[in-house]
Amino acid sequence: MEYEELAKAYETLESTSKRLKKTRIISDLISKTRDEDLEMIVLLLRGKVYPDYDTTEIGVASRLVLKAISVATGYDAKQIERLWSKKGDLGLVAEDLTRKKAQSTLFSGSLTVKEVFTNLRKLSGLEGSGSVDQKVKVIASMLSSAKPLEARYIVRSVLQDLRVGVAEGTIRDAVAWSCLGVNPNYDEETETINPENREEYNESLAIVQKAIDKTNDSGLVARIARKGKSELEKLKLVLGKPVKVMLAQKSNTIEEAFKSVGKPAAVEFKYDGFRMLISKEDDKIKIFTRRLEEVTHQFPEVKEYVLKNVKAKDCVIDSEAVGYNSKTGKYTAFQNISQRIKRKYDIDRLAKELPVELNVFDILYVEGEDLLEKPFSERRKVIEKIVNEEEKKIVLAKQIVTSDEKEAQEFFDESVKLGNEGLMFKKLDAEYKPGSRVGYMVKFKSAMDELDLVVTGAEWGEGKRKGWLTSLVVACAGEEGFLELGRVGTGLKEKREEGLSFDEITEMLKPIITDEKGRDVKVKPKIVISVRFEEIQKSPAYSSGYALRFPRVVALRSDRSPEEITTLEEVEDAYYNQKKQ
């Protein structure tokens, strides 16, 4: 397929906020895509060149792209920077300058989707001495062959900031429409659907979703879907490849928690650690965070715990690594052990200084059997059977099964006294839904806790904070993108030893800046922070419709991905619940 055709689809997607219209656009594009291009097209539609299970990134900063635009168009870097400041989008700058290209002889013909995809992947593999010049050369080469519209989306794809608003759910529906033969009866005028057979339609969506859940690869799922539902249903979890963990909704009271999951319910301690999804294949152990990052190297002791104490030959377990004080044995907060996630050196020393206990609470796969659709009560029996508990090393999440609110409250008090956050309530007959907040499990804490929000922008500081990014723009998750809730700078420290500092957050954000306009910058939504606040207010000033009053940065949540942050629905719940208090 010519890349121009994909670029035109991008432009149409960008022009609408209607989810069903986006689904129709993508469905039509998939329908006319050849088999050899299909996986690439599906990934590129979400601004990716690797499946979700692969956390490899293109790794190109805005300044490098600016240099590539200069090489490709012949315009001076300062001219480009001025235009960038005016337009606030390097993609639009590239489009404009390609149209006015001074060195017209650089234009050499058409680009294919495969060429662009291959070059984007090539960028992620360029490292070490001379890699900057090589990256500039690769990007400039694409831009030299690009038409204006293509240049816009090549630059945005390189920066991983596509701006067309395509979520996984939209891809799922489009794959069902185009590959499984379901007719949604989409009405262009009313922008609604009316399937002839609603039950069959919902079943098709569910089959595609389950395939995505198991593989974490929507491109592969699209290709297999062309072979029919029966082939999709054959897809299984693959040992050594991470899947998204199931997420919990929030409850404000124990009574509400029971209403969500039913009675009786499994009630477990809610630990203040970080998720570990662990794959065991004979003696091969792979440990993944909830962000799908592999951290096996950083936690050699956890690997040993699993090898020694998990009797299954092959399995995938879901667990929480919780830090504890080696002298008192009391659990400590997540922030005390968070530095271990990214650490590459002094691993053994840190393992002794910042020990963790692995609390196993679920299992997705065992001995060749996929357990995702088994009820939680059965999955719990499996982990009770295969895990040998060893205190302060590997244990089962402490659990009671009850219908009694008083008993749950006493269990909550016990959990908090031990240094935990609260409780998890779990529906006994529920399946495991990767990446979903479907209400099969809910979390309960005694007080309104902070929100986990993604940073989408910031402002360059002045005076003593010159050179630092301050006043962070934070956002929650909407249905098709991130929605701003306001700005926050309070809580960031002047010195690193005092906590998350201005220079530390600046170091993280600078490489992912996508736009600059005066002192304001926009960044890729990658960095997640926890924010406390005094009150949530309604506000038309921000895209969420809400604003945080007196927000304060509490912590960096390096264990959380942007897909797992607080949702708009949760913000709304918090807003209305505070009014009741």
N, C-alpha and C positions, 0 to 999 in steps of 0.2 A: 504494500500500500504506500502511496505517496504521503509524505509527512504533511503536506499541505491539506490533505483531506482531514487528518486528525486535528490540525491547527484550526480548521474551520469549525469542527465539532467543539473544540475548546471554546471558541469565541461564542458559539450559540449557547453552550452551557453557562458561560460567564454572564450572559445577558439575561438569565432568568434565575429566580430564586425558588421556582416551583419544582418540588421534588418529582412529581409525576412527569412533568415535561422533561426534566433531566433524564428520567428513566427511559422515556420514549426516544430521546436523542441517542442515548447510549445503546439501547436495544437495536435501533436502526443501524448504527455503526457496526455493532457486533455482527449483525446479520449479513453484512456485505464484506466482512473481513475474512480473508483466507485463513485456513487452519494454521499455516506457518507463521502468521502474524498475530494470531489471536491472543496468546499469552502476553506478548509485548504490549498490545493495545490495551488490554485490561489493566495491566500494571501502570502504564503511562497515564491512563485516565485518572488515576489517583495520585499522579506525580511521583510514582515510584519506579525503580528499575530492579528491585528485588522483592520477593514475596515477604509477607509480614513476619514470617519466622526468621528471616535473615536481617540482622540489624546493621549490615554494612551500609555506610552512607557515602554519598558522592563527595562530600567534604570540600566544598569550594566556597570561599568567602566572597562577599560583594565586591571588594576592592580588586580581586583577581579577575572577576567578570568584567569589571570596568576596563581593566587593561586589555582584555580580549576584545571588547567592543571597539576600543581604540585601534587595535591592530587590524580588525576586520573592516572597519569603516574609514580609517584614515583620519578620524577626528581626534583632536588633542584631548588628553585626559581631563584637563581643566574645563574644556567645553562640555565634555560628557558629565562631569561632576555638577556643573551649573544646571544642566538640563535635568539631571537626576534630582537635584534639590527642588526644582520646579515641579516636576511630574510625580516625584515620590515613588517611582517604580522603574527599576532598571530594565524590565521587560518592555515597557512602553518607550523607554529611551532607545533601546536597541531597534525597536520597530521603526521609530521616527528616523533614526540615523541611517538605517538600511534603505529606507525610502529615498533619502537624500544622498545616498552613498557617494562620497567624493571619488573614491577609486573604483569606478564602475567595472574595471577590468577584473576585479576580484570575484565578480559574480560568475559562477561557473556552471549553473544548471540546477536540477531538481534534487531534492533529498528524499530518501525513503525512510519509513518508520524504522526499519532494521538498522540503517546507518546511524540514525540519531540514538536509538536505544543502545547500540554497540558502543558508541562514543561516550555516552553517559556512564555506562558501566566501566569503560576504560578509565575514566576520571577517578573512580573510587580506588583503582589499583595503583595509581601513581603516587609513590612516596619517596622520601629521601632526597638526596642531592640532585638538583636539576628538575625536580618534580613540578615546581611552580611554573617554570618556562614551558614544560611539556603540557601542563594543564591549559595554559594560555593558548598554546598552539592548537590543541584539540578543540577548544571552544571557538577560537577564531576561525578555524577551518569550517566548522558547522555554520557559523554566522556568515561567512563569506559566500556560502552556497545557498543561504536562506533567503526566501522572500520576506517582506516586512512582517506579515502576520506570523510566519514561522519563527522569525527572530524573537518576537515577543515571548512565545511559549518555550523556545529553546532556553532562553535566559532564565525564565521562571522555573523550568524543569531542573536546570543546573543548580539553582538556588533552593530547590525543593520547596517552592512557594508558588504553586500553580494557580491558586485563586479562582478555581472554577466550581468549588463547592460540591465535590462528589464524594460521598461517604460510602462505606462498605455496604450498607443496606441498599443503596441505590444500585450498586453493581450487582448485588444479589438479585434484586427484582428484574433488572435488565437481562441478566443471564437466563432467568426463568422465562421471561417473555420471548427472548430470541432463540433460545436453544432447546427448550422443553416443549415448545408448541402450545403453550397456554395462551389463550386470547383474552387480554384484559379489557377489550372493548374500550379503549381510551378515547375520550371525547375531547377534541382539540379546543372546542369553544368553552366548555365548562371546566376543562382540565380535571376530569374525574374518570374513574374506571368503573365498569359494571360487568365483571366476568360472567360468562354464561353459566359456569359451574363454580360457584364460590368455594366449595369444599375442595375440588380438584386444584383450584388456583392456590389456595392456602397450603395444600399438601406439597405442591411444587416448590413454593417459596421455602417451606420447611426443609425439604430435601436438599435444596441448594445451600441453605444456611448451615445444616448439619455437616455438609461436605466441607464448607469453609471452616467451620469450627474444628474439624478434625485435621485438616491439612494446613490451615493458616496460609493458604495460597489460592487467591481468587482467580488468578490466571490459569492455573492447572484445573480448577473446578470448571471454568468456562469451557476449556478444551474437552474435558471428560463429559460435560453436560451435552455436548453435541452427539454423544454416543447413546444418550438416553438416561432415564431415571435409574434404571437397574444398575448401570455402570457407576453412577454417582453413589449409589447406596453401598457399593463395594469398597469405597474409600475408607481407610482406617487411620488411626493415629500412627505416626511413625516414630519409633524410638530414636531419641537423640535430636528430635526437632521439637522446639517449644510450641505450645499452644497458649492462647490467652486464658488466664485464670478466671473463674467465675467470681463476680463481684457482688457485694452486699448492698442492699438498700438501708436507709436509716430509719429507726423508729424512735419516737420521743418518749414513749413509756413502755413498760413491760406489757401492759394490757394491749397496746397497739402492736407490739411484736408478736404476741400470740395470735392476734387477729390476722396478721399477715401470713403466718406459716401454719396456723392451725394447732389444735391440741390433740394428743400430746405432741410436744416438740423436743428435738434434741437441743440442749442448751449447753454452750461451751464457753470457756474463757476466751475473751478477745484480747490477744497479745499485742503489745506495742513493739512489734519487730518488723521484719520485711518478708514478703512471700518468697518461697523457694519452690519451684516446680522441678522435681528431680526425676531424671530418666535413668533407669538401671537396665543395662543389657549385659548379662553375665557380669564381668568385672569392670565394664565400662560405665562410668558414672558421669553424667552431665547435669550441672546445676544451673537453672535459669531464674532470673528475677521476673517480676510481673511485667517488666519492660521488655522481656524476651532476650535480655542480655545474658550471655554465658559468664558465670562467675565461679566455675569449678576451681580455677587456679587460686582464687582469693580465699576459698574455704576448704583447705585440704582436710581439716578435721571432720567436716561434715561428710565429705566423701568417705572417710574411714568409718564413720558412724553407720552410714548406709550399707557399706560393704559388709561390715561385721554383724549388723543387727536386723537387716531386712532379708528375710529368708527367700523371697521370690527370686527366681532367676531373671525374669524380665518384668519390669513394672514402671509406671509413672505415678509418683505420689505428689500430693499438694500439701504444703506445710508452711510453718512460720518459724523463721530463725529469730530467737529472742536473746538479747544480751542480758547478762547477769553479772553481779558483783562477785568476783572470784573469792572474796573473803566472807561476805555475808550470805551469798547465794541468792540475794533478792534480785528480782528482775529490774532492769534499767530501761530508760526510754530509748526509742529508736535512734535518736541523734547520737547517743553514746557509741553506737556501733556502725553508724552510716558510713564512716570513712573507709570501712573495710570493703565496700562494694567496688570502689574504683581503684583501690590500692594494687600496685604491681610489685612492690618491693617490701621487704621486711614482713613477709607474710607470717612466718612462724612466730615472730615476736608479737605481732598484733593478735594472733590467735590466742596467745597466753594472756596478753594484757586485756583483750576485749573478747572473752569467750562467749560462745553462743550455744544455746540449747535448741535442738530441732523438735518442734511440736508438730507431729503429723496429724492431719485432720481429714484427709480425703485421698481417694485413689481413682485414677482415670483408666488404668490399663493394668492387666496382670496376666502373665503367661499366655500371651497371644489373644487374650479376650479384651475387647473394648467394653468398658464399664460405664460409659457416659450416660446411657439410658437406663441403667439400673437404679433403683431407689437408693436414697442416701443411707437408709438403715442397713441395706445389704452391703453397701460400699464400706461402711464403718466396720461391719463384721470381718470384711476381708483384711482391713489394716490391723484389726485386733489379732487376727490369725498370723499375719506375716511379720509384724514388727515386734522384736524383742526390746522391751523398754530398758533403758539404762539412764538413771537419773543424771541430769545436767549434761546429757549427751543427746539422746534421742528418746522421746516419749510420745505417747498419744495425747492429743489435746484433751484436757480434763473436761469431762462431759457428764451431764445428768439428762435423763429423759423424764419430763414432767408436764403436767397440765396445771400445776399449782403456782399462782403468781407469788405467793408468800415464799415458797421454796426457791423460786427463781430469784427473788429479791435477796434472799440470804446467800445464794450462790454468787450473785453480783457483788455483794459486800465482801465476800471471801476473795473474789477475783481482784477487786480494787485494792484490798489490803495487801495483796502480794505484789502490787506494782503494775497490774494490768490495766487496760483501758475500760473494760466492761465485759459485756457478753455478746455472743453470737447466738441467734435463734435459727434453727434449721428445720425445714419441712422434711419429715421422715420419709415420705414416698416420692421425693423430688429427684429428677435427673440432674446431671451436671451440665450446665450451660456455659461453655467457655466465653469469656468476655462480656457476659450479660448481667444486668441487674434486673432479674425477673421476679424478685420477691421470694425465691426459694430459700434465701437466707437473709437475715436482717441483723444489723448491729445496733446495740443499745449502750449509750453512755449516760451518766447522770446529768451532765450539763451540756449545753450546746457547744460543740467542739468547733475547732477552726475549719475553714474551707480549704480544700486543695485546689489551687488555681494555677493556670499556665500564664507565663509572662509573654505578652504579645508586642510589647513596646517599652520604651523608656525615654528619658530625657538626659542629655549631657549636662552635668553639673557645672556650677559656677563657683568662684571664690575658692575656698579650701577644698571643694569637691570637684574642681576642674579636672577633666580627664577621666572622671568616673561616670558611669551611668547611674542615674538616680530616678526617683519618681517612676517606679515600674508600673506599666499598664498591665492589669491582671484580668483574666477572663475565665468564665465557666464554659461548660460544653453545651452547645445548642444542638438541634437535630441535624443541621448540615454545616456546622462550623463552630467557631468560638465566639462568645458574646462578652463584651467588656463589662466589668463591674466597677471600674474606677482605677485610681492610681494609689500606690503605696510606697513609702520610703522609710517610714518609721519602723524601727526594729533592726534595720541593717546597721552594722557596726563600722567604726573607723579602723579598727585593727582586727586582723583575722583571729587572733587568739581569744577575742571576746565573743566570737560567733560568726555567722554569715556576714561577710563584710562587703562594702561598696566595691573594693578592688577585686574581690573574688567573684562577685556576680558580674562585674564588668568583663572580667576575663572569660567568663562563660558565654556572655551575650555577644561580645564583639564579633566572633567568627560567624555568627548566625544573623547578623544584620542584613536585612533585605532592602530597606529603603531609609533614606535620610532626608529630612526636610528641616532646615535650620538646626535647632538643638534636638528636635524630636526624631526618634528612630523607630522603625518597625523591625521586629525580629521573628524568625521562624518560631512557631509555638512548640518549644521543646523543653524548656526549663519549668519545672513544677515546684511551687512553694506553698507552704501552709500559712494561711493568713487568719489572724483573729480580728474581731471587730466588736464595736459596741452595739451596733444596730444595723439592720438592713432597711434602706429606704427606697421608695419608688422614685425613679429618676429617668426623664427622657434624654438625659445627657449621654447615656451609655446604651449600647446596642442591646443589652440584656433587659433594659427597662428598670434596672435596679442599681443602687449604689451602696457601697459599704461606708458606714460612718465610723471614723477613727480606726481605720484598718492598721494592722501591725504585722510585719513579717515575723513569723515564729521560727520557721525552719525551711531548709532546702529539702525537698523530697526526691532525692535521686533514685529512689526505688519505684517511683510512679511515672507512668507514661501520660502524655496529654490525653490519651483515650480514656484514662481512668479518673480524670479529675471530677470535681463536683459538677453536677448537671444543673441546667436552668430549673428543672423541676424541683431539685433539692433546694435550690436557692428560694424558690417560691414557697416551698413547704416551710423553710426556716422563717421566711418573712411572716407568713400567716400564723405560725406557732408562737412567734414572739409577741404577736398582738394579743394572744390568748392569756399570756402570762401576767 
